[in-house]
């Protein structure tokens, strides 16, 4: 496949292009979800901006996280948050996410705060380590502490580490990147001191429980992508300052 340089980045090949069609979400649920079902109608976007808040602070005691499928009633909200939260070069086609869930290659979760849709979590499971592929918080809930709660949930739910890929802070002193890394480290993640090129973008690896190696990470990604993983993921061998 041909990689295309766009503004200094390598865009995804054709099979990784984002969805260009609107999801059909009027499918009926033919069976129960893997955890508690949610049958109440979803509130409007305007209602979600204020529901579950008190003096600008979100009440997180009733946080609920459960698996979703393409037949889940909140699927359109998941799709919109996914498209709005990540740039084109970072998104897999949503159909690829859903089919991956059906094939056991992707875990997909919806997060609700007091019954209102609040976040999405996509995880690639592996034999030794998992990869937190996407985590996105609804705009009205950002800065509320929901991200920390989700990370704590992921850590407590798994006996093995999970990995987070973040855009490198080593070659670009960008404050947003620094804040993102600080957020994960503050929430108990470890700096693996591993640098990779993922679809042409320099990334750092962070992990829960313990630092993981590139080989552990790559094995999980190879199981997900197949043989093409070695073409799109490269390990950068260089001295990394262990300042964190």
C-alpha positions in Angstrom: 0.0 0.0 0.0 1.1 3.6 -0.7 1.6 6.0 2.2 0.7 9.7 1.5 2.6 12.6 3.1 0.2 15.2 4.3 1.5 18.3 6.2 4.5 16.4 7.4 2.5 13.4 8.6 1.8 10.1 6.9 -1.9 9.6 6.4 -3.5 6.2 6.7 -3.6 4.0 3.7 -6.9 3.4 1.9 -8.0 0.6 4.2 -7.7 3.0 7.2 -9.7 5.9 5.7 -12.4 7.3 8.0 -16.1 6.5 7.4 -17.8 8.8 4.9 -21.3 7.5 5.4 -23.8 8.2 8.1 -24.4 5.2 10.4 -27.9 3.7 10.3 -28.9 3.6 13.9 -32.5 2.6 13.8 -31.8 -1.1 14.3 -33.7 -2.8 17.0 -31.8 -4.6 19.8 -32.3 -8.3 19.3 -30.6 -9.4 22.5 -29.2 -8.2 25.8 -25.8 -6.5 25.9 -22.9 -8.1 27.8 -23.9 -6.0 30.9 -26.9 -4.0 32.0 -29.1 -2.8 29.2 -30.1 0.8 28.7 -33.6 1.3 27.3 -34.4 4.8 28.2 -34.3 7.4 25.4 -31.2 9.5 25.1 -31.5 13.2 26.0 -30.8 15.9 23.4 -27.3 17.4 23.1 -28.4 20.6 24.8 -29.7 18.6 27.8 -26.4 16.7 28.1 -24.6 20.0 28.6 -26.2 20.6 32.0 -27.5 17.2 33.2 -25.4 15.6 35.9 -23.7 18.8 37.0 -23.7 20.9 40.2 -22.2 24.3 40.1 -20.2 23.3 37.0 -18.9 20.1 38.7 -19.9 16.7 37.4 -21.2 14.2 40.0 -19.3 11.0 39.2 -20.7 8.7 41.9 -23.1 7.1 39.3 -20.5 6.5 36.7 -21.4 3.4 34.6 -19.2 1.7 32.0 -20.5 -1.1 29.8 -19.8 -2.8 26.5 -21.5 -1.5 23.4 -22.1 -3.1 20.0 -23.4 -1.8 16.6 -26.9 -2.5 17.9 -26.5 -0.4 21.1 -28.9 2.6 21.3 -26.1 5.1 21.9 -24.1 4.0 18.8 -24.7 7.3 17.0 -23.4 9.3 20.0 -20.3 7.1 20.1 -19.7 7.6 16.3 -20.1 11.4 16.6 -17.8 11.7 19.6 -15.2 9.5 17.9 -15.2 11.6 14.7 -15.2 14.9 16.6 -12.4 13.9 19.0 -9.7 12.5 16.7 -8.1 14.0 13.6 -8.4 12.1 10.3 -4.9 10.6 10.5 -5.6 9.0 13.9 -9.0 7.4 13.2 -9.7 3.9 12.0 -12.9 3.5 10.0 -15.7 3.1 12.5 -16.8 -0.1 10.7 -13.3 -1.5 11.4 -13.8 -0.8 15.1 -17.3 -2.5 15.1 -16.2 -5.5 13.1 -13.1 -5.8 15.4 -15.4 -5.9 18.4 -17.5 -8.7 16.7 -14.3 -10.7 15.9 -12.9 -10.3 19.5 -10.1 -8.0 18.3 -11.4 -4.9 20.0 -13.2 -4.2 23.3 -15.6 -1.3 23.0 -17.2 0.5 26.0 -19.6 3.3 26.6 -19.4 5.5 29.7 -22.4 7.1 31.3 -22.6 9.7 34.0 -26.0 9.7 35.8 -27.5 7.9 32.8 -26.1 10.4 30.2 -23.6 9.4 27.6 -20.1 10.7 28.6 -17.2 8.9 27.0 -15.9 6.1 24.7 -13.2 3.5 25.4 -11.7 1.2 22.8 -9.1 -1.4 23.8 -7.1 -3.9 21.7 -6.7 -7.0 23.9 -3.4 -8.9 23.8 -1.9 -12.1 25.3 0.5 -10.2 27.6 -0.5 -6.5 27.3 -3.5 -4.6 26.0 -3.5 -1.3 24.1 -5.9 1.5 25.1 -6.5 2.5 21.4 -9.0 5.4 22.0 -10.3 7.3 24.9 -12.5 10.3 24.3 -14.6 12.4 26.8 -17.7 14.3 25.8 -16.9 18.1 25.7 -19.3 19.0 28.5 -17.5 16.5 30.8 -13.9 17.3 30.1 -12.0 18.4 33.2 -14.5 16.7 35.4 -12.3 13.8 36.6 -14.0 11.2 34.4 -10.8 10.4 32.6 -9.0 9.5 35.8 -11.9 7.3 36.9 -11.8 5.5 33.6 -8.1 4.8 33.9 -8.6 3.6 37.4 -11.4 1.3 36.2 -9.2 -0.1 33.4 -6.3 -0.8 35.8 -8.5 -2.5 38.4 -10.3 -4.6 35.7 -7.2 -6.0 34.2 -4.5 -8.3 35.6 -2.1 -7.4 32.8 -0.8 -3.9 31.8 -2.4 -1.8 29.2 -0.5 0.6 27.0 -1.2 4.2 25.9 0.4 5.7 22.8 0.9 9.5 23.1 2.4 11.9 20.6 6.1 12.4 21.4 7.2 15.1 23.9 10.8 14.5 23.0 11.1 16.2 19.6 8.3 18.7 20.1 8.0 20.9 23.3 4.2 21.3 22.8 2.3 22.1 26.1 -0.7 20.1 25.1 1.5 17.0 24.6 3.2 17.7 27.9 -0.1 18.0 29.8 -1.4 14.8 28.2 1.7 12.9 29.3 1.6 14.5 32.8 -2.1 13.4 33.1 -1.3 9.8 32.5 1.8 9.8 34.7 -0.2 11.4 37.5 -2.8 8.7 37.2 -0.2 5.9 37.8 1.0 5.2 34.3 4.7 4.3 33.8 6.9 5.8 31.1 8.2 2.9 29.1 11.0 5.0 27.6 10.1 3.4 24.2 9.8 5.5 21.1 7.9 4.3 18.0 6.8 5.5 14.6 3.1 4.7 14.2 1.9 5.5 10.7 4.7 8.0 10.4 4.0 9.8 13.7 6.5 9.7 16.5 4.9 8.3 19.6 5.9 7.4 23.2 4.5 4.4 25.1 3.1 4.6 28.6 1.7 1.6 30.5 -0.2 0.7 33.6 1.2 -1.6 36.4 4.8 -1.7 35.0 6.9 -0.5 32.1 6.4 -2.7 29.0 8.8 -3.4 26.2 8.4 -2.6 22.5 8.2 -6.4 21.8 5.3 -6.9 24.1 3.5 -3.9 22.5 4.3 -5.0 19.0 3.0 -8.5 19.5 -0.4 -7.2 20.5 -0.5 -4.9 17.5 0.6 -7.7 15.2 -2.3 -9.9 16.4 -4.6 -7.0 15.5 -3.2 -5.8 12.2 -1.6 -9.0 11.0 1.5 -9.0 8.9 1.1 -5.3 7.9 2.0 -4.3 11.4 5.7 -4.4 10.7 5.2 -1.9 7.8 3.2 0.6 9.8 4.9 0.4 13.2 8.7 1.0 13.7 10.8 1.0 16.8 13.2 3.9 17.3 16.4 2.8 19.0 17.9 5.8 20.7 18.9 7.0 24.2 15.9 8.4 26.1 16.3 10.5 29.1 14.5 8.9 32.0 13.4 12.2 33.6 9.9 11.0 34.6 
